[in-house]
Amino acid sequence: MDTTLPLGQAFARLYNFDFAGAHGILDEQIRHDPQQPIPYGVKAAAYFFAELHRLKILQIEFFEDDDKVVDRRKLTPDPVVRQEFFRLLAAARARANTLLASQPDHRDALFTLCMAAGLETDYAALIERRRFGSFVLARQTHAYVRRLLALNPPVYDGYLALGTTEYVVGSLPFFLRWFVRMDDIKGSKEKGIETLHLVAERGRYYGPLARILLTAIFMREKRLGEAHLLLTGLASEYPDNPLFRRELDRVAELRLRANAASR
Protein backbone atom coordinates (compact mmCIF):
# COMPACT_ATOMS: atom_id res chain seq x y z
CA MET A 1 0.00 0.00 0.00
CA ASP A 2 1.50 3.29 -1.13
CA THR A 3 1.12 5.66 1.81
CA THR A 4 2.63 8.52 -0.18
CA LEU A 5 -0.74 8.82 -1.95
CA PRO A 6 -3.91 10.13 -0.25
CA LEU A 7 -5.92 6.89 -0.62
CA GLY A 8 -3.07 4.86 0.85
CA GLN A 9 -2.88 7.35 3.72
CA ALA A 10 -6.63 7.07 4.29
CA PHE A 11 -6.46 3.27 4.43
CA ALA A 12 -3.49 3.49 6.82
CA ARG A 13 -5.54 5.74 9.13
CA LEU A 14 -8.44 3.29 8.89
CA TYR A 15 -6.22 0.33 9.87
CA ASN A 16 -4.93 2.42 12.78
CA PHE A 17 -8.57 2.96 13.87
CA ASP A 18 -8.12 6.69 13.27
CA PHE A 19 -11.49 6.97 11.58
CA ALA A 20 -11.71 10.75 11.90
CA GLY A 21 -8.28 11.10 10.29
CA ALA A 22 -9.35 8.86 7.41
CA HIS A 23 -12.48 10.94 6.86
CA GLY A 24 -10.42 14.13 6.79
CA ILE A 25 -8.17 12.83 4.02
CA LEU A 26 -11.10 11.48 2.02
CA ASP A 27 -13.16 14.65 2.38
CA GLU A 28 -10.24 16.59 0.90
CA GLN A 29 -10.06 14.14 -2.00
CA ILE A 30 -13.78 14.54 -2.66
CA ARG A 31 -13.47 18.34 -2.60
CA HIS A 32 -10.58 18.11 -5.05
CA ASP A 33 -12.33 15.71 -7.47
CA PRO A 34 -15.97 14.96 -6.55
CA GLN A 35 -16.48 12.60 -9.52
CA GLN A 36 -13.94 9.98 -8.43
CA PRO A 37 -15.81 7.01 -6.91
CA ILE A 38 -13.22 5.41 -4.60
CA PRO A 39 -13.14 8.08 -1.85
CA TYR A 40 -16.88 7.65 -1.30
CA GLY A 41 -16.46 3.88 -0.95
CA VAL A 42 -13.56 4.22 1.48
CA LYS A 43 -15.54 6.73 3.57
CA ALA A 44 -18.34 4.16 3.76
CA ALA A 45 -15.74 1.61 4.91
CA ALA A 46 -14.55 4.01 7.63
CA TYR A 47 -18.11 4.41 8.92
CA PHE A 48 -18.63 0.64 8.78
CA PHE A 49 -15.46 -0.22 10.72
CA ALA A 50 -16.18 2.50 13.30
CA GLU A 51 -19.64 0.99 13.80
CA LEU A 52 -18.17 -2.50 14.20
CA HIS A 53 -15.76 -1.07 16.76
CA ARG A 54 -18.57 0.64 18.67
CA LEU A 55 -20.66 -2.55 18.73
CA LYS A 56 -17.63 -4.59 19.90
CA ILE A 57 -17.75 -6.77 16.77
CA LEU A 58 -14.38 -5.65 15.47
CA GLN A 59 -12.48 -8.06 17.69
CA ILE A 60 -10.67 -11.14 16.52
CA GLU A 61 -12.09 -13.04 19.50
CA PHE A 62 -15.61 -12.41 18.13
CA PHE A 63 -14.89 -14.45 15.00
CA GLU A 64 -13.47 -17.37 16.98
CA ASP A 65 -16.83 -18.07 18.64
CA ASP A 66 -19.48 -19.51 16.32
CA ASP A 67 -22.22 -18.71 18.84
CA LYS A 68 -21.35 -15.01 18.64
CA VAL A 69 -21.13 -15.02 14.85
CA VAL A 70 -24.54 -16.69 14.37
CA ASP A 71 -26.26 -14.88 17.25
CA ARG A 72 -29.56 -13.62 15.80
CA ARG A 73 -30.23 -11.03 18.50
CA LYS A 74 -30.73 -7.63 16.95
CA LEU A 75 -28.06 -4.99 17.36
CA THR A 76 -28.80 -1.28 17.49
CA PRO A 77 -27.09 0.46 14.58
CA ASP A 78 -26.54 4.19 14.85
CA PRO A 79 -29.30 5.51 12.53
CA VAL A 80 -27.27 8.55 11.45
CA VAL A 81 -24.26 6.39 10.59
CA ARG A 82 -26.47 3.91 8.76
CA GLN A 83 -28.02 6.65 6.62
CA GLU A 84 -24.61 8.13 5.77
CA PHE A 85 -23.16 4.67 5.06
CA PHE A 86 -25.79 3.86 2.45
CA ARG A 87 -25.71 7.39 1.01
CA LEU A 88 -21.99 7.02 0.40
CA LEU A 89 -22.44 3.58 -1.17
CA ALA A 90 -25.02 5.05 -3.55
CA ALA A 91 -22.70 7.97 -4.41
CA ALA A 92 -19.78 5.60 -5.02
CA ARG A 93 -21.85 3.34 -7.25
CA ALA A 94 -23.30 6.20 -9.28
CA ARG A 95 -19.86 7.63 -10.05
CA ALA A 96 -18.36 4.22 -10.78
CA ASN A 97 -21.14 3.35 -13.21
CA THR A 98 -20.70 6.71 -14.97
CA LEU A 99 -17.02 5.90 -15.56
CA LEU A 100 -17.79 2.37 -16.71
CA ALA A 101 -20.29 3.62 -19.27
CA SER A 102 -17.41 5.07 -21.28
CA GLN A 103 -14.55 2.87 -19.96
CA PRO A 104 -15.88 -0.67 -19.30
CA ASP A 105 -12.58 -1.88 -17.80
CA HIS A 106 -11.91 1.12 -15.58
CA ARG A 107 -9.99 -0.46 -12.68
CA ASP A 108 -10.91 2.02 -9.95
CA ALA A 109 -14.58 1.99 -10.94
CA LEU A 110 -14.78 -1.80 -10.87
CA PHE A 111 -12.93 -1.94 -7.56
CA THR A 112 -15.33 0.63 -6.11
CA LEU A 113 -18.36 -1.45 -7.13
CA CYS A 114 -16.73 -4.55 -5.66
CA MET A 115 -15.96 -2.69 -2.42
CA ALA A 116 -19.48 -1.28 -2.18
CA ALA A 117 -21.10 -4.69 -2.68
CA GLY A 118 -18.75 -6.24 -0.12
CA LEU A 119 -19.48 -3.55 2.47
CA GLU A 120 -23.24 -3.93 2.02
CA THR A 121 -22.86 -7.70 2.36
CA ASP A 122 -20.88 -7.38 5.58
CA TYR A 123 -23.28 -4.80 7.01
CA ALA A 124 -26.18 -7.19 6.37
CA ALA A 125 -24.37 -10.13 7.96
CA LEU A 126 -22.66 -8.54 10.95
CA ILE A 127 -24.89 -5.62 11.95
CA GLU A 128 -28.35 -6.39 10.57
CA ARG A 129 -27.78 -10.13 11.18
CA ARG A 130 -29.33 -11.12 7.84
CA ARG A 131 -27.30 -14.28 7.28
CA PHE A 132 -28.77 -15.78 4.14
CA GLY A 133 -29.61 -12.37 2.76
CA SER A 134 -25.90 -11.63 2.96
CA PHE A 135 -25.12 -14.64 0.76
CA VAL A 136 -27.48 -13.26 -1.89
CA LEU A 137 -25.56 -9.97 -1.76
CA ALA A 138 -22.26 -11.88 -1.89
CA ARG A 139 -23.19 -13.18 -5.34
CA GLN A 140 -23.30 -9.57 -6.55
CA THR A 141 -19.84 -8.97 -5.07
CA HIS A 142 -18.47 -11.99 -6.92
CA ALA A 143 -19.78 -10.70 -10.24
CA TYR A 144 -17.55 -7.64 -9.85
CA VAL A 145 -14.68 -9.78 -8.52
CA ARG A 146 -14.65 -11.84 -11.70
CA ARG A 147 -14.35 -8.66 -13.78
CA LEU A 148 -11.50 -7.37 -11.60
CA LEU A 149 -9.60 -10.64 -11.86
CA ALA A 150 -10.05 -10.74 -15.65
CA LEU A 151 -8.04 -7.53 -16.03
CA ASN A 152 -4.37 -7.68 -17.00
CA PRO A 153 -2.81 -7.49 -14.49
CA PRO A 154 -5.63 -8.53 -12.15
CA VAL A 155 -6.70 -6.38 -9.20
CA TYR A 156 -5.52 -8.68 -6.43
CA ASP A 157 -7.70 -6.99 -3.82
CA GLY A 158 -10.61 -8.69 -5.57
CA TYR A 159 -9.42 -12.05 -4.29
CA LEU A 160 -10.36 -11.03 -0.73
CA ALA A 161 -14.04 -11.74 -1.29
CA LEU A 162 -13.27 -15.06 -2.97
CA GLY A 163 -10.93 -16.21 -0.20
CA THR A 164 -13.30 -15.20 2.58
CA THR A 165 -16.33 -16.82 0.98
CA GLU A 166 -14.35 -19.97 0.18
CA TYR A 167 -13.34 -20.36 3.82
CA VAL A 168 -16.78 -19.50 5.24
CA VAL A 169 -18.63 -21.88 2.90
CA GLY A 170 -16.03 -24.56 3.61
CA SER A 171 -16.81 -24.22 7.31
CA LEU A 172 -20.53 -24.89 6.82
CA PRO A 173 -22.22 -28.30 7.12
CA PHE A 174 -22.74 -30.03 3.77
CA PHE A 175 -26.45 -29.25 3.41
CA LEU A 176 -25.82 -25.54 4.01
CA ARG A 177 -22.95 -25.55 1.49
CA TRP A 178 -25.40 -26.93 -1.06
CA PHE A 179 -27.97 -24.27 -0.21
CA VAL A 180 -25.60 -21.30 -0.57
CA ARG A 181 -23.54 -22.67 -3.47
CA MET A 182 -21.93 -20.08 -5.75
CA ASP A 183 -20.01 -20.13 -8.98
CA ASP A 184 -16.24 -20.58 -8.51
CA ILE A 185 -16.65 -21.52 -4.82
CA LYS A 186 -15.89 -25.12 -3.86
CA GLY A 187 -16.12 -24.73 -0.11
CA SER A 188 -12.44 -25.45 0.57
CA LYS A 189 -11.03 -23.89 3.72
CA GLU A 190 -7.48 -24.59 2.51
CA LYS A 191 -8.13 -22.79 -0.78
CA GLY A 192 -9.67 -19.88 1.12
CA ILE A 193 -6.55 -19.51 3.27
CA GLU A 194 -4.29 -19.74 0.21
CA THR A 195 -6.31 -17.04 -1.56
CA LEU A 196 -6.18 -14.70 1.45
CA HIS A 197 -2.41 -15.17 1.59
CA LEU A 198 -2.28 -13.92 -2.02
CA VAL A 199 -4.16 -10.76 -1.05
CA ALA A 200 -1.95 -10.28 2.02
CA GLU A 201 1.12 -10.36 -0.23
CA ARG A 202 -0.09 -8.54 -3.36
CA GLY A 203 -3.21 -6.55 -2.46
CA ARG A 204 -2.99 -2.80 -2.96
CA TYR A 205 -5.42 -1.75 -0.23
CA TYR A 206 -6.73 -4.97 1.32
CA GLY A 207 -3.39 -6.57 2.26
CA PRO A 208 -3.67 -5.66 5.97
CA LEU A 209 -7.34 -6.68 6.02
CA ALA A 210 -6.40 -10.07 4.57
CA ARG A 211 -3.84 -10.47 7.37
CA ILE A 212 -6.51 -9.62 9.95
CA LEU A 213 -8.85 -12.24 8.48
CA LEU A 214 -6.06 -14.82 8.38
CA THR A 215 -5.30 -14.09 12.04
CA ALA A 216 -8.94 -14.75 12.95
CA ILE A 217 -8.86 -18.00 10.95
CA PHE A 218 -5.64 -19.17 12.60
CA MET A 219 -7.07 -18.38 16.05
CA ARG A 220 -10.16 -20.44 15.23
CA GLU A 221 -7.96 -23.33 14.13
CA LYS A 222 -5.57 -23.05 17.11
CA ARG A 223 -2.63 -22.21 14.83
CA LEU A 224 -1.29 -19.82 17.42
CA GLY A 225 2.24 -19.49 16.03
CA GLU A 226 0.97 -18.26 12.68
CA ALA A 227 -1.54 -15.92 14.34
CA HIS A 228 1.21 -14.51 16.57
CA LEU A 229 3.47 -13.84 13.57
CA LEU A 230 0.74 -11.95 11.68
CA LEU A 231 -0.27 -9.91 14.73
CA THR A 232 3.34 -8.98 15.42
CA GLY A 233 3.59 -7.49 11.94
CA LEU A 234 0.23 -5.71 12.19
CA ALA A 235 1.01 -4.22 15.61
CA SER A 236 4.35 -2.95 14.31
CA GLU A 237 2.85 -1.49 11.14
CA TYR A 238 -0.18 0.07 12.86
CA PRO A 239 1.01 0.97 16.38
CA ASP A 240 -1.99 3.19 17.16
CA ASN A 241 -4.48 0.32 16.75
CA PRO A 242 -5.29 -1.01 20.25
CA LEU A 243 -6.88 -4.18 18.82
CA PHE A 244 -3.60 -5.53 17.46
CA ARG A 245 -1.69 -4.93 20.70
CA ARG A 246 -4.45 -6.48 22.81
CA GLU A 247 -4.79 -9.52 20.58
CA LEU A 248 -1.01 -9.96 20.43
CA ASP A 249 -0.88 -10.11 24.23
CA ARG A 250 -3.76 -12.59 24.30
CA VAL A 251 -2.13 -14.89 21.74
CA ALA A 252 1.16 -14.78 23.63
CA GLU A 253 -0.65 -15.83 26.81
CA LEU A 254 -2.48 -18.64 25.01
CA ARG A 255 0.82 -19.93 23.59
CA LEU A 256 2.36 -19.98 27.06
CA ARG A 257 -0.60 -21.96 28.41
CA ALA A 258 -0.45 -24.40 25.51
CA ASN A 259 3.30 -24.92 26.01
CA ALA A 260 2.83 -25.43 29.76
CA ALA A 261 0.04 -27.97 29.17
CA SER A 262 2.18 -29.97 26.74
CA ARG A 263 5.00 -30.50 29.23
KACOR-V397507 format. One record per residue. N is the residue number from 1. RES is the residue in three letters. PHI is phi in whole degrees, -180 to 180 (NA if undefined). PSI is psi in whole degrees, -180 to 180 (* if undefined). BURIAL is b if it has 16 or more other ideal C-beta (glycine too) atoms within 10 Angstrom, else e. Layout:
[[N:RES:PHI:PSI:BURIAL] [N:RES:PHI:PSI:BURIAL]]
//
This chain:
[[1:MET:NA:126:b] [2:ASP:-87:101:e] [3:THR:-84:7:e] [4:THR:-82:-14:e] [5:LEU:-102:151:e] [6:PRO:-57:-42:b] [7:LEU:-65:-41:b] [8:GLY:-62:-39:e] [9:GLN:-65:-39:b] [10:ALA:-65:-44:b] [11:PHE:-64:-39:b] [12:ALA:-62:-42:b] [13:ARG:-63:-41:b] [14:LEU:-62:-46:b] [15:TYR:-69:-19:b] [16:ASN:-88:4:b] [17:PHE:64:22:b] [18:ASP:-93:75:b] [19:PHE:-68:-38:b] [20:ALA:-64:-41:e] [21:GLY:-63:-40:b] [22:ALA:-62:-44:b] [23:HIS:-61:-39:b] [24:GLY:-61:-45:e] [25:ILE:-64:-44:b] [26:LEU:-70:-37:b] [27:ASP:-61:-38:e] [28:GLU:-66:-39:e] [29:GLN:-64:-40:b] [30:ILE:-68:-39:b] [31:ARG:-63:-38:e] [32:HIS:-71:-41:e] [33:ASP:-148:87:e] [34:PRO:-69:-8:e] [35:GLN:-94:-7:e] [36:GLN:-77:131:b] [37:PRO:-80:-32:b] [38:ILE:-60:-45:b] [39:PRO:-56:-34:b] [40:TYR:-67:-41:b] [41:GLY:-65:-41:b] [42:VAL:-70:-35:b] [43:LYS:-62:-41:b] [44:ALA:-60:-41:b] [45:ALA:-62:-40:b] [46:ALA:-64:-42:b] [47:TYR:-64:-41:b] [48:PHE:-64:-48:b] [49:PHE:-67:-35:b] [50:ALA:-64:-38:b] [51:GLU:-68:-41:b] [52:LEU:-60:-40:b] [53:HIS:-64:-45:e] [54:ARG:-62:-39:e] [55:LEU:-85:4:e] [56:LYS:62:32:e] [57:ILE:-94:-29:b] [58:LEU:-81:62:b] [59:GLN:-136:135:b] [60:ILE:-60:-35:b] [61:GLU:-59:-32:e] [62:PHE:-59:-41:b] [63:PHE:-82:-6:b] [64:GLU:-83:-21:b] [65:ASP:-106:108:e] [66:ASP:-60:-34:e] [67:ASP:-63:-37:e] [68:LYS:-71:-41:e] [69:VAL:-64:-40:b] [70:VAL:-96:4:e] [71:ASP:-56:124:e] [72:ARG:-93:1:e] [73:ARG:-63:138:e] [74:LYS:-71:139:e] [75:LEU:-93:173:e] [76:THR:-117:90:e] [77:PRO:-65:148:b] [78:ASP:-69:118:e] [79:PRO:-64:-33:e] [80:VAL:-68:-43:e] [81:VAL:-64:-42:e] [82:ARG:-60:-46:b] [83:GLN:-62:-44:e] [84:GLU:-69:-37:e] [85:PHE:-58:-51:b] [86:PHE:-74:-29:b] [87:ARG:-64:-43:e] [88:LEU:-67:-39:b] [89:LEU:-61:-43:b] [90:ALA:-64:-41:e] [91:ALA:-65:-41:b] [92:ALA:-63:-45:b] [93:ARG:-66:-41:b] [94:ALA:-62:-44:e] [95:ARG:-72:-37:b] [96:ALA:-65:-43:b] [97:ASN:-67:-33:e] [98:THR:-62:-44:e] [99:LEU:-65:-41:b] [100:LEU:-70:-24:b] [101:ALA:-62:-32:e] [102:SER:-106:-20:e] [103:GLN:-135:84:e] [104:PRO:-59:-22:e] [105:ASP:-109:25:e] [106:HIS:-63:116:b] [107:ARG:-64:-47:b] [108:ASP:-67:-37:b] [109:ALA:-66:-45:b] [110:LEU:-64:-41:b] [111:PHE:-64:-38:b] [112:THR:-62:-44:b] [113:LEU:-65:-39:b] [114:CYS:-64:-45:b] [115:MET:-62:-45:b] [116:ALA:-63:-44:b] [117:ALA:-65:-40:b] [118:GLY:-66:-41:b] [119:LEU:-64:-42:b] [120:GLU:-64:-39:b] [121:THR:-61:-48:b] [122:ASP:-69:-35:b] [123:TYR:-63:-43:b] [124:ALA:-63:-42:b] [125:ALA:-76:-46:b] [126:LEU:-93:-32:b] [127:ILE:-104:-48:b] [128:GLU:-84:-11:e] [129:ARG:59:37:b] [130:ARG:-98:88:b] [131:ARG:-64:-61:e] [132:PHE:-73:-28:e] [133:GLY:-62:-33:e] [134:SER:-69:-31:b] [135:PHE:-68:-35:b] [136:VAL:-62:-44:e] [137:LEU:-66:-33:b] [138:ALA:-62:-32:b] [139:ARG:-62:-37:e] [140:GLN:-65:-42:b] [141:THR:-57:-45:b] [142:HIS:-68:-27:b] [143:ALA:-64:-41:e] [144:TYR:-72:-36:b] [145:VAL:-58:-45:b] [146:ARG:-61:-37:e] [147:ARG:-70:-38:b] [148:LEU:-65:-41:b] [149:LEU:-78:-16:b] [150:ALA:-82:-12:e] [151:LEU:-72:160:e] [152:ASN:-124:109:e] [153:PRO:-75:162:e] [154:PRO:-69:159:e] [155:VAL:-89:102:b] [156:TYR:-65:-23:b] [157:ASP:-58:-28:b] [158:GLY:-62:-25:b] [159:TYR:-69:-16:b] [160:LEU:-59:-47:b] [161:ALA:-64:-39:b] [162:LEU:-65:-46:b] [163:GLY:-64:-42:b] [164:THR:-65:-47:b] [165:THR:-64:-41:b] [166:GLU:-58:-45:b] [167:TYR:-69:-45:b] [168:VAL:-62:-48:b] [169:VAL:-64:-37:b] [170:GLY:-66:-19:b] [171:SER:-89:-7:b] [172:LEU:-84:154:e] [173:PRO:-60:159:e] [174:PHE:-57:-45:e] [175:PHE:-67:-30:e] [176:LEU:-74:-36:e] [177:ARG:-60:-39:b] [178:TRP:-67:-39:e] [179:PHE:-68:-38:e] [180:VAL:-104:20:b] [181:ARG:-57:144:e] [182:MET:-136:156:b] [183:ASP:-61:141:e] [184:ASP:71:3:e] [185:ILE:-114:120:b] [186:LYS:-99:-13:e] [187:GLY:80:41:b] [188:SER:-108:115:e] [189:LYS:-64:-38:b] [190:GLU:-63:-43:e] [191:LYS:-66:-37:b] [192:GLY:-61:-45:b] [193:ILE:-64:-43:b] [194:GLU:-60:-41:e] [195:THR:-68:-40:b] [196:LEU:-66:-34:b] [197:HIS:-60:-39:e] [198:LEU:-62:-43:b] [199:VAL:-66:-41:b] [200:ALA:-58:-35:b] [201:GLU:-87:-35:e] [202:ARG:-124:-3:b] [203:GLY:-68:143:b] [204:ARG:-80:-44:b] [205:TYR:-117:-29:b] [206:TYR:-95:5:b] [207:GLY:-55:-52:b] [208:PRO:-62:-37:b] [209:LEU:-64:-39:b] [210:ALA:-63:-38:b] [211:ARG:-67:-36:b] [212:ILE:-64:-45:b] [213:LEU:-64:-40:b] [214:LEU:-64:-38:b] [215:THR:-60:-45:b] [216:ALA:-61:-41:b] [217:ILE:-63:-46:b] [218:PHE:-66:-33:b] [219:MET:-67:-41:b] [220:ARG:-60:-38:b] [221:GLU:-95:10:e] [222:LYS:62:30:e] [223:ARG:-95:71:e] [224:LEU:-68:-35:b] [225:GLY:-62:-43:e] [226:GLU:-69:-39:b] [227:ALA:-64:-42:b] [228:HIS:-62:-42:b] [229:LEU:-63:-45:e] [230:LEU:-65:-43:b] [231:LEU:-66:-34:b] [232:THR:-61:-44:e] [233:GLY:-66:-43:b] [234:LEU:-66:-42:b] [235:ALA:-65:-34:b] [236:SER:-72:-40:e] [237:GLU:-76:-32:b] [238:TYR:-127:72:b] [239:PRO:-67:-18:e] [240:ASP:-87:-2:e] [241:ASN:-89:111:b] [242:PRO:-68:-25:e] [243:LEU:-61:-46:b] [244:PHE:-65:-42:b] [245:ARG:-65:-43:e] [246:ARG:-64:-45:e] [247:GLU:-69:-34:b] [248:LEU:-64:-42:b] [249:ASP:-64:-40:e] [250:ARG:-66:-42:b] [251:VAL:-66:-40:b] [252:ALA:-61:-41:e] [253:GLU:-67:-41:e] [254:LEU:-63:-39:e] [255:ARG:-65:-40:e] [256:LEU:-63:-42:e] [257:ARG:-64:-43:e] [258:ALA:-64:-41:e] [259:ASN:-66:-39:e] [260:ALA:-66:-40:e] [261:ALA:-68:-26:e] [262:SER:-84:-8:e] [263:ARG:-80:*:e]]
//
